[in-house]
């Protein structure tokens, strides 16, 4: 049975591999990492430019530049906010969705195959650990932001 240290090392390896993957995919897609992460956020839901700036931890001016580049490539569009026409939202286009999925599909296939090797109880334990780890990492990021 693995000890606590090996579990933490495995988590560290996963986090570091995720950082390397994001960098490699962004480079392969000829996008900045901020542009790639923006596409991932937009894949979940439309976002206003100020909210995108907050999520990316960049200035609103930088966020505007990121959105401008994504719009120029056809990966995103600006639309009036449904409830407040003074605001705009950034929406992912089919091109943007294809860009993200095209690069992430091989990883998603491998992860699905890995998941199939687990029974329902094992998946529940892994999910509980991963969600708890994500919460712990987010708490550290939030605390660091508060000190900055």
C-alpha positions in Angstrom: 0.0 0.0 0.0 1.3 3.5 -0.9 2.2 5.8 1.9 1.0 9.4 2.2 4.3 10.7 0.7 3.8 8.7 -2.5 0.3 10.0 -2.8 1.5 13.6 -2.5 4.3 12.9 -5.0 1.8 11.4 -7.4 -0.4 14.5 -7.1 2.6 16.8 -7.6 3.5 14.8 -10.7 0.0 15.2 -12.0 0.0 19.0 -11.4 3.4 19.4 -13.0 2.3 17.3 -16.0 -0.8 19.4 -16.4 1.4 22.6 -16.5 3.7 21.0 -19.1 0.7 19.8 -21.2 -1.0 23.2 -21.2 2.3 24.8 -22.3 2.8 22.2 -25.1 -0.8 22.4 -26.4 -0.8 26.2 -26.4 2.5 26.2 -28.4 1.2 23.6 -30.8 -2.0 25.6 -31.3 0.0 28.8 -31.7 -1.9 30.3 -28.8 -0.6 32.0 -25.7 -1.3 30.0 -22.5 -3.7 32.8 -21.5 -5.5 32.4 -24.8 -5.7 28.6 -24.3 -7.0 28.9 -20.8 -9.5 31.6 -21.9 -10.8 29.1 -24.5 -11.2 26.5 -21.8 -13.2 28.9 -19.6 -15.3 30.0 -22.5 -16.1 26.3 -23.2 -17.9 26.2 -19.8 -20.0 29.3 -20.4 -19.9 32.8 -21.9 -17.9 35.3 -19.8 -17.6 39.0 -19.7 -14.2 40.5 -20.4 -13.7 41.7 -16.8 -14.6 38.3 -15.4 -12.2 36.7 -17.9 -9.5 39.1 -16.6 -10.2 38.0 -13.1 -10.1 34.3 -14.0 -6.8 34.7 -15.9 -5.4 37.0 -13.3 -4.5 39.7 -15.8 -5.5 43.3 -16.2 -8.7 44.2 -18.1 -6.5 45.7 -20.8 -4.6 42.4 -21.2 -7.9 40.5 -21.2 -9.2 42.8 -24.0 -6.1 41.9 -26.0 -6.6 38.2 -25.4 -10.2 38.4 -26.5 -9.2 40.5 -29.6 -6.8 37.8 -30.7 -9.3 35.0 -30.1 -11.9 37.0 -32.1 -9.5 37.7 -34.9 -8.8 33.9 -35.2 -12.5 33.2 -35.2 -12.4 31.3 -31.9 -14.6 33.7 -30.0 -17.2 36.4 -30.6 -18.4 39.3 -28.5 -22.2 39.6 -28.0 -24.4 41.9 -25.9 -25.2 40.5 -22.5 -28.7 39.0 -22.4 -29.8 40.9 -19.3 -27.7 44.1 -19.5 -27.2 45.4 -23.1 -24.5 47.8 -21.8 -22.3 44.8 -21.0 -20.7 42.3 -23.4 -20.1 38.6 -23.1 -17.4 36.6 -24.9 -18.7 33.4 -26.5 -16.8 30.4 -27.7 -17.3 29.7 -31.4 -17.4 26.3 -33.1 -13.8 27.0 -34.3 -12.7 27.7 -30.7 -14.4 24.6 -29.5 -12.7 22.5 -32.3 -9.4 24.1 -31.4 -9.6 23.1 -27.7 -11.1 19.6 -28.3 -8.7 18.9 -31.2 -5.8 19.3 -28.8 -7.3 17.8 -25.7 -9.1 14.8 -27.3 -6.1 12.4 -27.1 -5.7 13.1 -23.4 -9.4 12.7 -22.8 -9.4 9.3 -24.6 -6.5 8.1 -22.4 -8.2 9.3 -19.2 -11.5 7.6 -20.2 -9.6 4.4 -20.8 -7.9 4.7 -17.5 -11.2 5.4 -15.7 -12.7 2.2 -17.2 -10.1 0.2 -15.2 -11.8 1.3 -12.0 -14.9 0.0 -10.4 -17.6 2.4 -9.1 -16.2 2.4 -5.5 -12.7 3.1 -6.7 -13.9 5.9 -8.9 -15.7 7.5 -6.0 -12.6 7.4 -3.8 -10.4 8.9 -6.6 -13.0 11.6 -7.3 -13.2 12.5 -3.6 -9.5 12.8 -3.4 -9.1 14.8 -6.6 -11.9 17.2 -5.6 -10.4 17.6 -2.2 -7.0 18.2 -3.7 -8.4 20.8 -6.1 -10.1 22.6 -3.1 -6.8 22.6 -1.2 -4.8 24.0 -4.2 -7.4 26.7 -4.8 -7.3 27.7 -1.1 -3.5 28.1 -1.3 -3.9 30.2 -4.5 -6.6 32.3 -2.8 -4.5 32.9 0.3 -1.5 33.9 -1.9 -3.6 36.3 -3.8 -4.7 37.9 -0.5 -1.1 38.4 0.5 -0.1 40.0 -2.9 
